[in-house]
Amino acid sequence: MEFFSGLNNSDITAISSMVIAFFAFAVALFQGVITRQHNVLSLRPLISISSEIVLSQDVSLRLSNSGVGPAIITSVYYLIGNKKFELRVGEDFHDLRGRMGLTDFDFDLVCNLSIFKSIIPAAEDMVFLKFINVKHPEYETVELNEKIVKSLPKFIINYKCLYEKKYTSEWSKSVARDLV
């Protein structure tokens, strides 16, 4: 206790104030970290890819954000075999049709060309791809749509939240296998 013997009341008050200020600063930092974690979780998007298959009409893939924050799409890929292809511009969607082996079939492919860097708000969805057969009778449409479903590749959607945290969602035809 010799250390404290030479201290007067003002020195003890100053040291106590510094200790309290240090702990207050540590608590404020911790509170800031906890608040940021809460904010990231409270704005977390959750993208799911769903298929809508009506064999007598059309086949479509939708992106749905069932999270609580907006999703920013950073990239879209599809896999054929072990090769990965990016969907970024209209020509990429045309190449997708060819790589799926559907060049001999007469149907329209409606695609969302603005998918790259698009923002999907919470509780919203958008059509990603839609295969439409408008020129053939219903029985031919069923056959064509079955071929489309069987040739669909695996899709990978990379997206992020407003806090730049990255996420990935995948869809493959095994999800739709029981629908045909």
N, C-alpha and C positions, 0 to 999 in steps of 0.2 A: 504494500500500500504506500510505499515511499513515493511512487510516481504521482499519486494523487495529492500528496501532502503539500506540494508547491502550487497547486491550482486554486485560484480563487473562484468565487461564484460565477463571474462572467466567463471564465475559461470553461467551466463545466457546462454552462448554458450554450456556449458556442459549439463545443464538441457534441453535445446532445442534439443540437439543431442540425449539425452535419450528418449525424447518424440517422435522424428522422428523415432528412431530405433524401439521403441515399436510398432508404427503404421506400419512400414515397415514389422516387424515380423508378425503382425496380418494379413496384406494383403497377405504375402507369405503363411501363413497357410490357409487362405481362398482360395487362388489360387490353393493350393495343393488339397484341398477337392473338388473343382470344377473340377480340372483336373482328379482326380480319378473317380468322377461320370461320366464324359464324357467318360473315358476309359472303364468303366463298360458297359455303354450303347453302345459304339461303338463295343464291342465284344459280345453283347448279342445274344445267340443262340435262335432259335425258332423251337422247334421240333413239328411236326405234324405227326399223324398216319393216313395213308390213306389205304383204302381197294381197291384192284383190283380184281374184280370178273368177270371172263369170265366163265359162267356156263358150256360151252361145253369144257373147258380146265382146269382151276385151280382157286383157291382162294388164295389170298396172302394179307398180311399186310406189309406195308412199313413204315419206319421211314424216314422222310425228315427234313432236317435242312434248313429252309428258312430264318434264321437269318444271322447276319453278322459276327458271331464268332463261334468257334467250341463248340460242346456240348459234355460233358462227361457224359455218362450214369452211374448213380449211383445205380439204382435198377429198376426192372421190375416186376410188379405184375399183376395178373388177379383176378377177383372177380367172384365167382360162389355162388349165393345166397348172403348171407352177409359175407361169408368167403373169406379171402384174402390169396392168394398163391403167393409165389415168384418164378420167373423163373431165375435160376442161372446156373444150369448145365443140361446136357443132360437128366438125369432122371426126372427133373422137367417138361421138355417138353413132355416126355412120360406120366407122370401123368396128364398133361393138356389134352391130348387126351382121357384118361380114364375118367376124370372128366367131359369132354364135352359129354360123352356117345357115343363115336365113336369107341369103341373097336371092334365092329362086322363088321366094314366096311374095305374094302381092298383099302387102298390108302397110299401114301407116305407123310410123314410130313417132309419137309425140314425146318430146323430152324437154326438161327444164334446163335451158342453156345457161341460165343465170345461177345454177346451183353452186358454183364455185364462189366463195366469199359471201354467200347469201346468209341472211340472218333469219332464223326460224324462231318467232316469239314463243314464249311458254304457252302451252295448251293449244298450239296451232299445228297444222300439218300441211304438206304440199305434195303434189304428184311429182314424182321423180322421173319415172318412165311409164309410158303407156303405149301398148301395142294395140292398134285398132284395125279391125278388118271391116271395111265399109262396103266392099264391092262384091262380096260373095254371100250366098244364102247361109242360113244358120248352121246346117249340118257341115258345110265346108269350114265355117268359122270354128266350130268345135274341134275339128281335126287340126286346123292350123294352130289354134291356141294351145292344144296339147303339145304340139311340136315346140312352140315357143317356150312353154313352161319347162319342158325337158331339156332345152338348150340354155336356159338361164344360167349365167355364171354366178360366182360368189361376189358380192358387193361389200366394199369396206368404206365406211364414211368416217373421216377424221373431223373432229370439231373441237371447239374450245368455248369456254365461258368468258364473261367480260373481264375476269381476273387472269386471263391467259392460261388457265389450267386446261390441259388437253385430255380428250376422251376419244374413244373409238367405238363404233357400232358396226356389226357385221350382219349380213343376210346371205343365206344360201338356199338353193332349191330344195334342200332337205327339209326346210321349214315348210315349203309348199307341197312336198311330196304327197301328203295325204289328201290334198285338195283336188287332185286330178283323178 
